[in-house]
Amino acid sequence: MKYARLTKEQFEELHQEFINFLATQSITADEWSNLKANKPDLAEMELDMFSDLIWEGALKKAEYIEHFAPKHIYLFHLKENKMHAIVVNVKNDIDITTQEGYDWLRENLLDDNVEFLQADKNYSDDKNLDKFKMIEQGASITKGELYHYFHKLIN
């Protein structure tokens, strides 16, 4: 398995897609029930293959990822050949993962305790795996509104 198995909730949401996936492998509902009961290892492999397929599609489409930490916001624009990062650093005792801290940041963007950094980062040989590792560390795929806001602010 290349990525991670989808959660039970994600499988439930993607129920029809999973049925279609099994159908492409000529596995009927009865055969799926039989696999789960009599060949659980094979059923597990099917779940893993489907999970990887879903992850691969989502990661391929992802254009923006963001990650909030108590003192930093990491905003990434996932371009074709590299990613562009904007990092917002808070250099005081404010925790921007709280509502109060985030409100403080919004009201004090030009404060000396707020620092903006930008950099380009190349992908490894597997850019989707690079994106997935960021998600595993707590980042989320977004539509890029925050990235664009800060990009416009600092450029």
mmCIF file of the C-alpha atoms, coordinates in Angstrom:
data_MODEL
# 
_entry.id   MODEL 
# 
loop_
_atom_site.group_PDB 
_atom_site.id 
_atom_site.type_symbol 
_atom_site.label_atom_id 
_atom_site.label_alt_id 
_atom_site.label_comp_id 
_atom_site.label_asym_id 
_atom_site.label_entity_id 
_atom_site.label_seq_id 
_atom_site.pdbx_PDB_ins_code 
_atom_site.Cartn_x 
_atom_site.Cartn_y 
_atom_site.Cartn_z 
_atom_site.occupancy 
_atom_site.B_iso_or_equiv 
_atom_site.pdbx_formal_charge 
_atom_site.auth_seq_id 
_atom_site.auth_comp_id 
_atom_site.auth_asym_id 
_atom_site.auth_atom_id 
_atom_site.pdbx_PDB_model_num 
ATOM 1   C CA . MET A 1 1   ? 0.000   0.000   0.000   1.00 0.00 ? 1   MET A CA 1 
ATOM 2   C CA . LYS A 1 2   ? 1.435   3.329   -1.059  1.00 0.00 ? 2   LYS A CA 1 
ATOM 3   C CA . TYR A 1 3   ? -0.671  5.743   1.002   1.00 0.00 ? 3   TYR A CA 1 
ATOM 4   C CA . ALA A 1 4   ? -3.132  4.879   3.770   1.00 0.00 ? 4   ALA A CA 1 
ATOM 5   C CA . ARG A 1 5   ? -6.335  2.936   3.979   1.00 0.00 ? 5   ARG A CA 1 
ATOM 6   C CA . LEU A 1 6   ? -9.438  5.071   3.818   1.00 0.00 ? 6   LEU A CA 1 
ATOM 7   C CA . THR A 1 7   ? -11.460 5.323   7.009   1.00 0.00 ? 7   THR A CA 1 
ATOM 8   C CA . LYS A 1 8   ? -14.743 3.498   7.457   1.00 0.00 ? 8   LYS A CA 1 
ATOM 9   C CA . GLU A 1 9   ? -16.539 6.831   6.988   1.00 0.00 ? 9   GLU A CA 1 
ATOM 10  C CA . GLN A 1 10  ? -14.655 7.520   3.758   1.00 0.00 ? 10  GLN A CA 1 
ATOM 11  C CA . PHE A 1 11  ? -15.514 4.058   2.436   1.00 0.00 ? 11  PHE A CA 1 
ATOM 12  C CA . GLU A 1 12  ? -19.162 4.679   3.286   1.00 0.00 ? 12  GLU A CA 1 
ATOM 13  C CA . GLU A 1 13  ? -19.093 7.995   1.410   1.00 0.00 ? 13  GLU A CA 1 
ATOM 14  C CA . LEU A 1 14  ? -17.434 6.313   -1.560  1.00 0.00 ? 14  LEU A CA 1 
ATOM 15  C CA . HIS A 1 15  ? -19.683 3.241   -1.485  1.00 0.00 ? 15  HIS A CA 1 
ATOM 16  C CA . GLN A 1 16  ? -20.799 3.556   -5.130  1.00 0.00 ? 16  GLN A CA 1 
ATOM 17  C CA . GLU A 1 17  ? -17.262 4.219   -6.331  1.00 0.00 ? 17  GLU A CA 1 
ATOM 18  C CA . PHE A 1 18  ? -16.086 1.109   -4.475  1.00 0.00 ? 18  PHE A CA 1 
ATOM 19  C CA . ILE A 1 19  ? -18.824 -0.970  -6.124  1.00 0.00 ? 19  ILE A CA 1 
ATOM 20  C CA . ASN A 1 20  ? -17.692 0.372   -9.505  1.00 0.00 ? 20  ASN A CA 1 
ATOM 21  C CA . PHE A 1 21  ? -14.073 -0.432  -8.604  1.00 0.00 ? 21  PHE A CA 1 
ATOM 22  C CA . LEU A 1 22  ? -15.008 -4.025  -7.775  1.00 0.00 ? 22  LEU A CA 1 
ATOM 23  C CA . ALA A 1 23  ? -17.027 -4.260  -10.991 1.00 0.00 ? 23  ALA A CA 1 
ATOM 24  C CA . THR A 1 24  ? -13.979 -3.251  -13.042 1.00 0.00 ? 24  THR A CA 1 
ATOM 25  C CA . GLN A 1 25  ? -12.310 -6.310  -11.534 1.00 0.00 ? 25  GLN A CA 1 
ATOM 26  C CA . SER A 1 26  ? -15.348 -8.478  -12.294 1.00 0.00 ? 26  SER A CA 1 
ATOM 27  C CA . ILE A 1 27  ? -16.165 -8.914  -8.605  1.00 0.00 ? 27  ILE A CA 1 
ATOM 28  C CA . THR A 1 28  ? -19.894 -9.129  -7.927  1.00 0.00 ? 28  THR A CA 1 
ATOM 29  C CA . ALA A 1 29  ? -21.599 -8.360  -4.606  1.00 0.00 ? 29  ALA A CA 1 
ATOM 30  C CA . ASP A 1 30  ? -21.862 -12.085 -3.839  1.00 0.00 ? 30  ASP A CA 1 
ATOM 31  C CA . GLU A 1 31  ? -18.197 -12.624 -4.676  1.00 0.00 ? 31  GLU A CA 1 
ATOM 32  C CA . TRP A 1 32  ? -17.248 -9.675  -2.456  1.00 0.00 ? 32  TRP A CA 1 
ATOM 33  C CA . SER A 1 33  ? -19.182 -11.178 0.461   1.00 0.00 ? 33  SER A CA 1 
ATOM 34  C CA . ASN A 1 34  ? -17.461 -14.499 -0.188  1.00 0.00 ? 34  ASN A CA 1 
ATOM 35  C CA . LEU A 1 35  ? -14.026 -12.802 -0.328  1.00 0.00 ? 35  LEU A CA 1 
ATOM 36  C CA . LYS A 1 36  ? -14.596 -11.039 2.994   1.00 0.00 ? 36  LYS A CA 1 
ATOM 37  C CA . ALA A 1 37  ? -15.731 -14.262 4.660   1.00 0.00 ? 37  ALA A CA 1 
ATOM 38  C CA . ASN A 1 38  ? -13.316 -16.760 3.144   1.00 0.00 ? 38  ASN A CA 1 
ATOM 39  C CA . LYS A 1 39  ? -10.312 -14.818 1.880   1.00 0.00 ? 39  LYS A CA 1 
ATOM 40  C CA . PRO A 1 40  ? -9.959  -11.797 4.169   1.00 0.00 ? 40  PRO A CA 1 
ATOM 41  C CA . ASP A 1 41  ? -6.373  -11.174 3.036   1.00 0.00 ? 41  ASP A CA 1 
ATOM 42  C CA . LEU A 1 42  ? -7.551  -10.778 -0.548  1.00 0.00 ? 42  LEU A CA 1 
ATOM 43  C CA . ALA A 1 43  ? -10.414 -8.523  0.566   1.00 0.00 ? 43  ALA A CA 1 
ATOM 44  C CA . GLU A 1 44  ? -7.897  -6.394  2.491   1.00 0.00 ? 44  GLU A CA 1 
ATOM 45  C CA . MET A 1 45  ? -5.788  -6.084  -0.661  1.00 0.00 ? 45  MET A CA 1 
ATOM 46  C CA . GLU A 1 46  ? -8.820  -4.844  -2.597  1.00 0.00 ? 46  GLU A CA 1 
ATOM 47  C CA . LEU A 1 47  ? -9.543  -2.246  0.100   1.00 0.00 ? 47  LEU A CA 1 
ATOM 48  C CA . ASP A 1 48  ? -5.914  -1.110  -0.022  1.00 0.00 ? 48  ASP A CA 1 
ATOM 49  C CA . MET A 1 49  ? -5.857  -0.896  -3.827  1.00 0.00 ? 49  MET A CA 1 
ATOM 50  C CA . PHE A 1 50  ? -9.058  1.157   -3.819  1.00 0.00 ? 50  PHE A CA 1 
ATOM 51  C CA . SER A 1 51  ? -7.680  3.441   -1.097  1.00 0.00 ? 51  SER A CA 1 
ATOM 52  C CA . ASP A 1 52  ? -4.518  4.071   -3.088  1.00 0.00 ? 52  ASP A CA 1 
ATOM 53  C CA . LEU A 1 53  ? -6.549  4.770   -6.208  1.00 0.00 ? 53  LEU A CA 1 
ATOM 54  C CA . ILE A 1 54  ? -8.667  7.360   -4.370  1.00 0.00 ? 54  ILE A CA 1 
ATOM 55  C CA . TRP A 1 55  ? -5.631  8.974   -2.749  1.00 0.00 ? 55  TRP A CA 1 
ATOM 56  C CA . GLU A 1 56  ? -3.786  9.097   -6.071  1.00 0.00 ? 56  GLU A CA 1 
ATOM 57  C CA . GLY A 1 57  ? -6.720  10.917  -7.698  1.00 0.00 ? 57  GLY A CA 1 
ATOM 58  C CA . ALA A 1 58  ? -7.147  13.389  -4.846  1.00 0.00 ? 58  ALA A CA 1 
ATOM 59  C CA . LEU A 1 59  ? -3.430  14.149  -4.620  1.00 0.00 ? 59  LEU A CA 1 
ATOM 60  C CA . LYS A 1 60  ? -3.125  14.600  -8.358  1.00 0.00 ? 60  LYS A CA 1 
ATOM 61  C CA . LYS A 1 61  ? -5.922  17.207  -8.294  1.00 0.00 ? 61  LYS A CA 1 
ATOM 62  C CA . ALA A 1 62  ? -4.670  19.022  -5.174  1.00 0.00 ? 62  ALA A CA 1 
ATOM 63  C CA . GLU A 1 63  ? -3.393  22.513  -5.935  1.00 0.00 ? 63  GLU A CA 1 
ATOM 64  C CA . TYR A 1 64  ? -3.089  23.967  -2.428  1.00 0.00 ? 64  TYR A CA 1 
ATOM 65  C CA . ILE A 1 65  ? -2.209  22.582  0.983   1.00 0.00 ? 65  ILE A CA 1 
ATOM 66  C CA . GLU A 1 66  ? -2.086  24.418  4.268   1.00 0.00 ? 66  GLU A CA 1 
ATOM 67  C CA . HIS A 1 67  ? -0.909  23.507  7.736   1.00 0.00 ? 67  HIS A CA 1 
ATOM 68  C CA . PHE A 1 68  ? -1.466  25.437  10.950  1.00 0.00 ? 68  PHE A CA 1 
ATOM 69  C CA . ALA A 1 69  ? 0.887   25.145  13.915  1.00 0.00 ? 69  ALA A CA 1 
ATOM 70  C CA . PRO A 1 70  ? 0.860   27.262  17.106  1.00 0.00 ? 70  PRO A CA 1 
ATOM 71  C CA . LYS A 1 71  ? 3.496   29.695  15.764  1.00 0.00 ? 71  LYS A CA 1 
ATOM 72  C CA . HIS A 1 72  ? 3.331   29.116  11.991  1.00 0.00 ? 72  HIS A CA 1 
ATOM 73  C CA . ILE A 1 73  ? 1.024   28.882  9.022   1.00 0.00 ? 73  ILE A CA 1 
ATOM 74  C CA . TYR A 1 74  ? 2.432   26.924  6.091   1.00 0.00 ? 74  TYR A CA 1 
ATOM 75  C CA . LEU A 1 75  ? 0.702   27.606  2.772   1.00 0.00 ? 75  LEU A CA 1 
ATOM 76  C CA . PHE A 1 76  ? 1.708   25.654  -0.325  1.00 0.00 ? 76  PHE A CA 1 
ATOM 77  C CA . HIS A 1 77  ? 0.802   26.174  -3.958  1.00 0.00 ? 77  HIS A CA 1 
ATOM 78  C CA . LEU A 1 78  ? 1.394   22.778  -5.564  1.00 0.00 ? 78  LEU A CA 1 
ATOM 79  C CA . LYS A 1 79  ? 2.614   23.660  -9.024  1.00 0.00 ? 79  LYS A CA 1 
ATOM 80  C CA . GLU A 1 80  ? 3.463   21.216  -11.786 1.00 0.00 ? 80  GLU A CA 1 
ATOM 81  C CA . ASN A 1 81  ? 7.227   21.016  -11.217 1.00 0.00 ? 81  ASN A CA 1 
ATOM 82  C CA . LYS A 1 82  ? 7.661   22.469  -7.725  1.00 0.00 ? 82  LYS A CA 1 
ATOM 83  C CA . MET A 1 83  ? 5.719   23.815  -4.793  1.00 0.00 ? 83  MET A CA 1 
ATOM 84  C CA . HIS A 1 84  ? 5.750   27.411  -3.648  1.00 0.00 ? 84  HIS A CA 1 
ATOM 85  C CA . ALA A 1 85  ? 5.588   27.926  0.115   1.00 0.00 ? 85  ALA A CA 1 
ATOM 86  C CA . ILE A 1 86  ? 4.489   30.939  2.085   1.00 0.00 ? 86  ILE A CA 1 
ATOM 87  C CA . VAL A 1 87  ? 5.235   30.698  5.792   1.00 0.00 ? 87  VAL A CA 1 
ATOM 88  C CA . VAL A 1 88  ? 3.703   33.044  8.351   1.00 0.00 ? 88  VAL A CA 1 
ATOM 89  C CA . ASN A 1 89  ? 5.707   33.062  11.598  1.00 0.00 ? 89  ASN A CA 1 
ATOM 90  C CA . VAL A 1 90  ? 4.455   34.562  14.848  1.00 0.00 ? 90  VAL A CA 1 
ATOM 91  C CA . LYS A 1 91  ? 7.346   35.489  17.139  1.00 0.00 ? 91  LYS A CA 1 
ATOM 92  C CA . ASN A 1 92  ? 5.446   36.205  20.375  1.00 0.00 ? 92  ASN A CA 1 
ATOM 93  C CA . ASP A 1 93  ? 3.390   34.120  22.837  1.00 0.00 ? 93  ASP A CA 1 
ATOM 94  C CA . ILE A 1 94  ? 0.288   34.040  20.619  1.00 0.00 ? 94  ILE A CA 1 
ATOM 95  C CA . ASP A 1 95  ? -1.014  30.589  19.592  1.00 0.00 ? 95  ASP A CA 1 
ATOM 96  C CA . ILE A 1 96  ? -2.590  31.039  16.167  1.00 0.00 ? 96  ILE A CA 1 
ATOM 97  C CA . THR A 1 97  ? -4.293  27.636  16.313  1.00 0.00 ? 97  THR A CA 1 
ATOM 98  C CA . THR A 1 98  ? -6.774  29.177  18.775  1.00 0.00 ? 98  THR A CA 1 
ATOM 99  C CA . GLN A 1 99  ? -9.560  31.508  17.687  1.00 0.00 ? 99  GLN A CA 1 
ATOM 100 C CA . GLU A 1 100 ? -8.159  34.307  19.841  1.00 0.00 ? 100 GLU A CA 1 
ATOM 101 C CA . GLY A 1 101 ? -4.674  33.846  18.397  1.00 0.00 ? 101 GLY A CA 1 
ATOM 102 C CA . TYR A 1 102 ? -5.935  33.722  14.829  1.00 0.00 ? 102 TYR A CA 1 
ATOM 103 C CA . ASP A 1 103 ? -8.005  36.864  15.431  1.00 0.00 ? 103 ASP A CA 1 
ATOM 104 C CA . TRP A 1 104 ? -4.892  38.560  16.831  1.00 0.00 ? 104 TRP A CA 1 
ATOM 105 C CA . LEU A 1 105 ? -2.949  37.593  13.702  1.00 0.00 ? 105 LEU A CA 1 
ATOM 106 C CA . ARG A 1 106 ? -5.656  38.934  11.388  1.00 0.00 ? 106 ARG A CA 1 
ATOM 107 C CA . GLU A 1 107 ? -5.645  42.261  13.215  1.00 0.00 ? 107 GLU A CA 1 
ATOM 108 C CA . ASN A 1 108 ? -1.832  42.520  13.499  1.00 0.00 ? 108 ASN A CA 1 
ATOM 109 C CA . LEU A 1 109 ? -0.434  41.278  10.181  1.00 0.00 ? 109 LEU A CA 1 
ATOM 110 C CA . LEU A 1 110 ? 1.999   44.196  9.978   1.00 0.00 ? 110 LEU A CA 1 
ATOM 111 C CA . ASP A 1 111 ? 3.191   43.826  13.572  1.00 0.00 ? 111 ASP A CA 1 
ATOM 112 C CA . ASP A 1 112 ? 6.932   43.282  14.111  1.00 0.00 ? 112 ASP A CA 1 
ATOM 113 C CA . ASN A 1 113 ? 6.071   39.914  15.692  1.00 0.00 ? 113 ASN A CA 1 
ATOM 114 C CA . VAL A 1 114 ? 4.733   38.633  12.363  1.00 0.00 ? 114 VAL A CA 1 
ATOM 115 C CA . GLU A 1 115 ? 7.198   37.444  9.740   1.00 0.00 ? 115 GLU A CA 1 
ATOM 116 C CA . PHE A 1 116 ? 6.544   36.253  6.184   1.00 0.00 ? 116 PHE A CA 1 
ATOM 117 C CA . LEU A 1 117 ? 8.842   33.905  4.293   1.00 0.00 ? 117 LEU A CA 1 
ATOM 118 C CA . GLN A 1 118 ? 8.590   32.487  0.781   1.00 0.00 ? 118 GLN A CA 1 
ATOM 119 C CA . ALA A 1 119 ? 10.447  29.715  -0.963  1.00 0.00 ? 119 ALA A CA 1 
ATOM 120 C CA . ASP A 1 120 ? 10.176  27.237  -3.780  1.00 0.00 ? 120 ASP A CA 1 
ATOM 121 C CA . LYS A 1 121 ? 10.672  23.568  -3.020  1.00 0.00 ? 121 LYS A CA 1 
ATOM 122 C CA . ASN A 1 122 ? 11.288  20.863  -5.578  1.00 0.00 ? 122 ASN A CA 1 
ATOM 123 C CA . TYR A 1 123 ? 9.377   17.614  -5.442  1.00 0.00 ? 123 TYR A CA 1 
ATOM 124 C CA . SER A 1 124 ? 11.100  14.298  -4.965  1.00 0.00 ? 124 SER A CA 1 
ATOM 125 C CA . ASP A 1 125 ? 10.669  11.630  -7.641  1.00 0.00 ? 125 ASP A CA 1 
ATOM 126 C CA . ASP A 1 126 ? 7.096   11.063  -6.386  1.00 0.00 ? 126 ASP A CA 1 
ATOM 127 C CA . LYS A 1 127 ? 5.304   14.373  -5.968  1.00 0.00 ? 127 LYS A CA 1 
ATOM 128 C CA . ASN A 1 128 ? 2.021   12.786  -4.872  1.00 0.00 ? 128 ASN A CA 1 
ATOM 129 C CA . LEU A 1 129 ? 3.844   10.986  -2.079  1.00 0.00 ? 129 LEU A CA 1 
ATOM 130 C CA . ASP A 1 130 ? 5.394   14.332  -1.083  1.00 0.00 ? 130 ASP A CA 1 
ATOM 131 C CA . LYS A 1 131 ? 1.897   15.809  -0.841  1.00 0.00 ? 131 LYS A CA 1 
ATOM 132 C CA . PHE A 1 132 ? 0.612   12.800  1.091   1.00 0.00 ? 132 PHE A CA 1 
ATOM 133 C CA . LYS A 1 133 ? 3.421   13.045  3.648   1.00 0.00 ? 133 LYS A CA 1 
ATOM 134 C CA . MET A 1 134 ? 2.436   16.666  4.296   1.00 0.00 ? 134 MET A CA 1 
ATOM 135 C CA . ILE A 1 135 ? -1.166  15.575  4.857   1.00 0.00 ? 135 ILE A CA 1 
ATOM 136 C CA . GLU A 1 136 ? -0.003  12.824  7.216   1.00 0.00 ? 136 GLU A CA 1 
ATOM 137 C CA . GLN A 1 137 ? 1.773   15.527  9.221   1.00 0.00 ? 137 GLN A CA 1 
ATOM 138 C CA . GLY A 1 138 ? -1.465  17.493  9.613   1.00 0.00 ? 138 GLY A CA 1 
ATOM 139 C CA . ALA A 1 139 ? -1.812  19.556  6.434   1.00 0.00 ? 139 ALA A CA 1 
ATOM 140 C CA . SER A 1 140 ? -5.118  19.851  4.590   1.00 0.00 ? 140 SER A CA 1 
ATOM 141 C CA . ILE A 1 141 ? -5.971  20.190  0.919   1.00 0.00 ? 141 ILE A CA 1 
ATOM 142 C CA . THR A 1 142 ? -7.645  23.559  0.360   1.00 0.00 ? 142 THR A CA 1 
ATOM 143 C CA . LYS A 1 143 ? -8.919  25.789  -2.418  1.00 0.00 ? 143 LYS A CA 1 
ATOM 144 C CA . GLY A 1 144 ? -6.046  28.219  -1.844  1.00 0.00 ? 144 GLY A CA 1 
ATOM 145 C CA . GLU A 1 145 ? -7.912  31.273  -0.571  1.00 0.00 ? 145 GLU A CA 1 
ATOM 146 C CA . LEU A 1 146 ? -5.503  31.849  2.318   1.00 0.00 ? 146 LEU A CA 1 
ATOM 147 C CA . TYR A 1 147 ? -2.497  31.243  0.077   1.00 0.00 ? 147 TYR A CA 1 
ATOM 148 C CA . HIS A 1 148 ? -3.762  33.839  -2.429  1.00 0.00 ? 148 HIS A CA 1 
ATOM 149 C CA . TYR A 1 149 ? -4.552  36.329  0.326   1.00 0.00 ? 149 TYR A CA 1 
ATOM 150 C CA . PHE A 1 150 ? -1.031  36.167  1.757   1.00 0.00 ? 150 PHE A CA 1 
ATOM 151 C CA . HIS A 1 151 ? 0.604   35.990  -1.691  1.00 0.00 ? 151 HIS A CA 1 
ATOM 152 C CA . LYS A 1 152 ? -1.144  39.215  -2.654  1.00 0.00 ? 152 LYS A CA 1 
ATOM 153 C CA . LEU A 1 153 ? -0.309  40.819  0.710   1.00 0.00 ? 153 LEU A CA 1 
ATOM 154 C CA . ILE A 1 154 ? 3.439   40.163  0.568   1.00 0.00 ? 154 ILE A CA 1 
ATOM 155 C CA . ASN A 1 155 ? 4.129   40.514  -3.175  1.00 0.00 ? 155 ASN A CA 1 
# 
